[in-house]
Amino acid sequence: MRIAVYGASGFTGRLAVAELRRRGIATALVGRDPDRLQAVGGAGAAVRVADPADPAALTAAFADCDAVVNCAGPFTFWGEPVVRAAIGAGAHYVDTTGEQHYLRRVFDGFGAQAERAGVTVVPAMTDDGGPGDLIAALTAARVAPVDRLLIADLREPGSGASRGTARSMAAIGDEEPLEYRDGALRPADGPAPQPIVPPGGADAVPLSVFALPGVVTVPRHVTARRVHGAIRSEVAALFAALTPDVVESVPETVPEEVRSAGRWLMAAEAVGADGRSARGWVTGHDAYGLTAVIAVEGALRLAAGKAAPGVLSPAQAFEPAGFLDALAPSGVRWQVD
């Protein structure tokens, strides 16, 4: 088995490469800068230089790979050529995006191609997208049929953001957050959700409407009148400050001690058509390190042939409880009440 990591010399890409090495998986390091790739790979590494603007080179770089882990954002600018090349090479695909409108384009534009090629494409295998989608599926199942479902990112401030995250936030800064309402994705125009008390917390925290990936992925497998997303208001304000003029001042990496100290938490609250409610949550530390684990775990499961072809949400491709349980060695805990 061989897994390609596109954007292998970036912050998240290096973490994914390290996770694949830890598992003893042969890895192809793919990107645009041969010197940076070689520095990551060391002597004898399978380094392949390919630019998203060169489809033939990109497809060739993935040709002998079972799956591709795409870590190179902003995906709004660079994601779709990598999806197209992976399908062309017959390699399964996961990525680490959280960009709503890019996700919508992948689901709308690549499903038929992936099915014809026998390839499975699962975007948003990141700390918010993967666990958020999976815990939403488990929570919604308790009260189906669902009237409304809230996905909330309750990560604590102070966890740090990389330059790549800053670039992605700046790239989508002018895009309207979406919500799913009455059968379609629409601009989110409802009021901010009511403050909620995080699991294990004592006080309710204010929430702001936010463009979470689960708003796009969850309606693929949960029938609900409304699916909407929110984040802690203080974290939303920090992300809003990542404007293009400050992006390049953000450090490329987040130190491991900062990552390990920061807690991320994804919550789902579902209200059934009959008024019953359920709440689920999934939490852990080191969101960037966990993103690498989630993406690699997903790629390996796809390479093992455990999902149908097409563009799928995480909960469509993987059994939700089993996948979350597989993250336990990385310190992940989850629960549905």
Secondary structure, DSSP 8 states (H G I E B T S, - for coil): -EEEEETTTSHHHHHHHHHHHHTT-EEEEEES-HHHHHHHH-TT-EEEE--TT-HHHHHHHTTT-SEEEE--S-HHHHHHHHHHHHHHHT-EEEE----HHHHHHHHHHHHHHHHHHT-EEE---STTHHHHHHHHHHHHTTT-SEEEEEEEE---TTS---HHHHHHHHHTTTS--EEEETTEEEE--S-----B--TT-SS-B-EEE---THHHHGGGT--EEEEEEEEEHHHHHHHHT--HHHHTTS-SS--HHHHHH-EEEEEEEEEETTS-EEEEEEEEE-HHHHHHHHHHHHHHHHHTT-S-SEE--HHHHS-HHHHHHHTGGGT-EEEE-
